[in-house]
Structure formats: C-alpha cells, structure tokens
Amino acid sequence: MNTHFIKITEPNKSLAEVFNRWGNDPTLIPLTRPNQNKSELERQQIITKENLVQRIEHEQIYLIYLDDKLIGEMNYMVDPTHLYKKESGTAWIGITIGEPEGRGKGIGYVAIKYLEDQIKKDGLKRIELGVFEFNEQALKLYQKLDYKEIGRVHNFTYWQGKMWNDIRMEKYLP
C-alpha cells in the first residue's frame, strides 16, 4: 500500500467532477458539511473548475492517492473567521476520504501527519479543526494524533433527525 499526496496547483474539470461525486455522496455529506435541516442535508452542490481555482487562492489543497488511485483530499486555510479560538497563525484543516477503499486503513493518520508537516513548513504553530460529535471514527483519529478538545459549537449540524454539536479541537506543533 503506497500512499502519496499531490498539492493542487492547476484544478481541472475532471477533478471538479470527482469533488462533486464526493461532495454529493449521501454517506459523506453528514460527515463533511454542516446542515441545518433535512432539506440542506439532501441538497446537491455543484463544484466547478472555477470554484476550485478560487479555493486554491486562500486554501492549500492536497490530493490523497492510494497507489495510483485518487481516494481523497485534505486542505488547510490560515486564520479563517470561523476559528473557535482566535489565535493568529492558525491553520484550519479538513480531510475527506472520498473512496470507500481508502477508509479504515490508517490513511487518514498518514495524511494528517503529512498535512501537519506542510503546515509546519509554512511556519505555523497551531492547528484547529471541527468534528461532528457523531463522527466517532474521526474523533478517535484526532485524539490519537494528540488533538485536544477546546470547546463545542452547540446545535451545529442536522443528522438522523436531530441537531448535533461540533467539537472543536486544537494542536500546537513543536
């Protein structure tokens, strides 16, 4: 199993199509984006090549490959407005393992370690993230990587007929 990562510098239409497939996958939507109600949860989103071009202006996006197959993406942005703890020089991270064959194999762990290295190379010392409280697999991953809970945003996302909290976590890089 060979995992490697490629930073997106020139998005293309086929990449936008993959992001659309993952972004509209009913099994991934509850894990990757907040939704205020059932209709938002069921809403389809369209990502264009132009959307990706705009994203890389203020986000670092890396593709995750298992052998030669694209299986996911991870990203970070610096000092976004939605930080729980407004500390300058903070990277906000996100990860999506879009393909089922990439899940449950430790790829998320390797990917986040790689992303942390890139963040450190950019001179940043702190990482913050949000994880929905029902996403126990992701929560365990972040805890294993030494992320600590710093707070909760209550009634943040809708899933399975009720509202759930967003657990905010942080990690200081050595």
C-alpha positions as CSV (number, residue, x, y, z in Angstrom):
1,M,0.0,0.0,0.0
2,N,1.6,3.2,-1.2
3,T,0.0,6.5,0.0
4,H,1.2,9.7,-1.5
5,F,0.0,13.3,-1.8
6,I,-0.1,16.0,-4.5
7,K,-0.8,19.6,-4.0
8,I,-3.4,21.1,-6.4
9,T,-1.9,23.9,-8.3
10,E,-4.0,23.8,-11.5
11,P,-7.5,22.4,-11.0
12,N,-9.2,20.9,-14.0
13,K,-12.7,19.7,-14.9
14,S,-12.2,16.1,-14.1
15,L,-11.0,17.0,-10.6
16,A,-14.1,19.1,-10.1
17,E,-16.2,16.1,-11.2
18,V,-14.5,13.9,-8.5
19,F,-15.1,16.6,-5.9
20,N,-18.8,16.7,-6.9
21,R,-19.1,12.9,-6.6
22,W,-17.7,13.0,-3.1
23,G,-19.5,16.2,-2.1
24,N,-22.8,14.8,-3.1
25,D,-22.3,11.2,-1.7
26,P,-25.1,10.7,0.8
27,T,-22.8,8.7,3.1
28,L,-20.2,11.6,3.2
29,I,-22.5,14.7,3.3
30,P,-23.3,14.3,7.0
31,L,-19.6,13.9,7.8
32,T,-18.2,16.7,5.7
33,R,-20.5,19.7,5.7
34,P,-22.8,21.2,8.3
35,N,-26.5,21.1,7.6
36,Q,-29.3,23.0,9.4
37,N,-32.1,20.7,8.4
38,K,-33.2,17.7,6.3
39,S,-33.5,19.6,3.1
40,E,-30.0,21.0,3.4
41,L,-28.7,17.6,4.1
42,E,-30.3,16.3,0.9
43,R,-29.2,19.3,-1.2
44,Q,-26.8,18.7,-4.1
45,Q,-23.9,21.0,-4.5
46,I,-22.1,21.7,-7.8
47,I,-18.4,22.4,-7.7
48,T,-16.8,23.8,-10.9
49,K,-13.2,24.1,-12.0
50,E,-13.6,27.8,-11.3
51,N,-14.7,27.1,-7.7
52,L,-11.5,25.1,-7.2
53,V,-9.4,27.8,-8.8
54,Q,-10.9,30.3,-6.3
55,R,-10.4,27.9,-3.4
56,I,-6.7,27.5,-4.0
57,E,-6.3,31.3,-3.8
58,H,-6.8,31.0,0.0
59,E,-6.5,27.3,0.7
60,Q,-3.8,24.7,0.3
61,I,-5.4,21.5,-1.1
62,Y,-3.7,18.2,-1.4
63,L,-5.0,15.1,-3.2
64,I,-4.6,11.8,-1.4
65,Y,-3.6,8.8,-3.5
66,L,-3.6,5.1,-2.6
67,D,-1.2,3.5,-5.1
68,D,-2.2,5.3,-8.3
69,K,-5.9,5.9,-7.3
70,L,-7.2,9.2,-6.1
71,I,-9.1,8.4,-2.9
72,G,-9.4,11.7,-1.1
73,E,-8.4,15.3,-0.4
74,M,-7.2,17.3,2.6
75,N,-6.8,21.0,3.0
76,Y,-5.9,23.9,5.2
77,M,-6.5,27.6,5.4
78,V,-4.9,30.2,7.6
79,D,-6.8,32.2,10.2
80,P,-10.3,31.7,8.8
81,T,-13.1,33.7,10.5
82,H,-14.7,30.5,11.9
83,L,-11.9,29.7,14.3
84,Y,-13.1,28.9,17.8
85,K,-10.0,30.3,19.4
86,K,-9.0,33.4,17.5
87,E,-5.2,32.9,17.6
88,S,-3.2,34.4,14.8
89,G,-1.1,31.9,12.7
90,T,-3.6,29.1,13.0
91,A,-4.3,26.5,10.2
92,W,-7.8,25.2,10.0
93,I,-7.7,21.7,8.5
94,G,-10.2,19.4,6.7
95,I,-9.9,15.9,5.3
96,T,-12.2,13.7,3.1
97,I,-11.5,10.1,2.2
98,G,-13.9,10.0,-0.7
99,E,-13.4,6.5,-1.9
100,P,-14.6,3.6,0.3
101,E,-11.5,1.5,-0.3
102,G,-9.4,4.3,1.3
103,R,-11.3,4.1,4.7
104,G,-10.3,2.2,7.7
105,K,-6.7,1.6,6.6
106,G,-4.8,4.2,8.5
107,I,-4.6,6.5,5.5
108,G,-6.2,9.4,7.4
109,Y,-3.5,9.2,10.1
110,V,-0.7,9.3,7.5
111,A,-2.5,12.1,5.6
112,I,-2.9,14.3,8.6
113,K,0.7,13.8,9.6
114,Y,1.8,14.9,6.1
115,L,-0.5,17.9,6.3
116,E,0.9,18.8,9.7
117,D,4.4,18.8,8.2
118,Q,3.3,21.1,5.4
119,I,1.7,23.5,7.9
120,K,4.9,23.5,10.0
121,K,7.0,24.2,6.8
122,D,4.7,27.3,6.3
123,G,5.8,28.5,9.7
124,L,2.5,27.9,11.5
125,K,2.5,26.6,15.1
126,R,-1.2,25.8,15.8
127,I,-3.9,23.7,14.1
128,E,-7.6,23.8,14.8
129,L,-10.4,21.7,13.4
130,G,-14.0,20.8,13.9
131,V,-15.5,17.3,14.0
132,F,-19.2,16.5,14.4
133,E,-19.8,14.7,17.7
134,F,-21.4,11.6,16.0
135,N,-18.2,11.1,13.8
136,E,-16.6,8.8,16.4
137,Q,-14.0,7.4,13.9
138,A,-12.7,10.8,13.1
139,L,-12.7,11.9,16.7
140,K,-10.6,8.8,17.7
141,L,-8.2,9.7,14.9
142,Y,-7.7,13.2,16.1
143,Q,-7.3,12.1,19.7
144,K,-4.7,9.6,18.6
145,L,-2.8,12.4,16.8
146,D,-2.9,14.5,20.1
147,Y,-5.6,17.0,19.2
148,K,-7.3,18.3,22.4
149,E,-10.9,19.5,22.7
150,I,-11.2,23.2,23.3
151,G,-14.9,23.7,23.0
152,R,-18.2,22.8,21.3
153,V,-20.5,24.7,19.0
154,H,-23.9,23.6,20.0
155,N,-26.7,22.5,17.6
156,F,-24.3,22.9,14.7
157,T,-25.4,20.2,12.2
158,Y,-28.5,18.2,11.4
159,W,-28.3,14.4,11.0
160,Q,-30.6,11.4,11.8
161,G,-33.5,13.7,12.8
162,K,-31.7,15.9,15.3
163,M,-29.1,18.6,15.8
164,W,-25.5,17.7,16.8
165,N,-22.6,19.6,18.3
166,D,-19.4,20.4,16.5
167,I,-16.4,19.5,18.7
168,R,-13.5,22.0,18.2
169,M,-10.0,20.7,18.7
170,E,-6.5,22.1,18.6
171,K,-2.9,21.0,18.4
172,Y,0.2,23.0,18.9
173,L,3.1,21.9,16.6
174,P,6.6,21.5,18.1
